[in-house]
Amino acid sequence: MSSTLTRPRHGKIIAGVCAGLADRFGMSPFVVRLLFVLSCLLPGPQFVIYLVLWVIMPKRPV
């Protein structure tokens, strides 16, 4: 579990947002991705939040 919120350089599918969130909170990236996809079935700003996180979350240093 990482203490900071960063996007990984490896193991990402689109931008690494879900993988970064999973690492930060000690969860499986698959579970976070599944929860995101399921949340998209509900009305709300999920895609906007994902895009904002993509922009503000820094890439993990090498």
N, C-alpha and C positions, 0 to 999 in steps of 0.2 A: 504494500500500500504506500503510495506516494503522498507526501505532505503538501505538494503543490498541484495545481490544476494545469496540466500541460497535455498537448497532443503528442502521441508517440510518432516516431519516424517510421517504424515498422509495425506490422500487425493491424494496420488500419484498413478500412474498406472504402470509405469515401473521403472524409477529411480527418478522421481520427477523433472526432468529438466523443462518440460513445465509448471508444476504447480509453480515452483519457479520463472520462467520468468513471468508468469501471475501475481503472487503476487507482484513482483518487479515493474511491469509497470501498475498495477491497471486494469488488464483485467481478463476475465473469463478463467479459465483453459481449458474449452471446446474449446473456440475460438483459443487459442494458439495451442492446440493439433490438431485441424482441419487445421489450417494454416500450421503446420509442415507436416501433412499427405499430404496435397495438394502440398506443396513444393517438396515433394519426387517424384512427377510426372515429375518434371523438372530435367534436368541434373545438377549435382552439388554435393558438398561434405556435404550434409545435415546430413547423418549418422555419418560421421567423426566429424562434429561439435558437434552433440549430444553426442557422446562418450567423446569428449574432455571436454565438459561442465559437464558431469557426473563425470569425474575424478577431475576437478578443483573446482567445486561448493561444498562448505562444507554443511553438513547436519545442519539444523536449530537446535540450542540448545533446550533442553527440557524445 
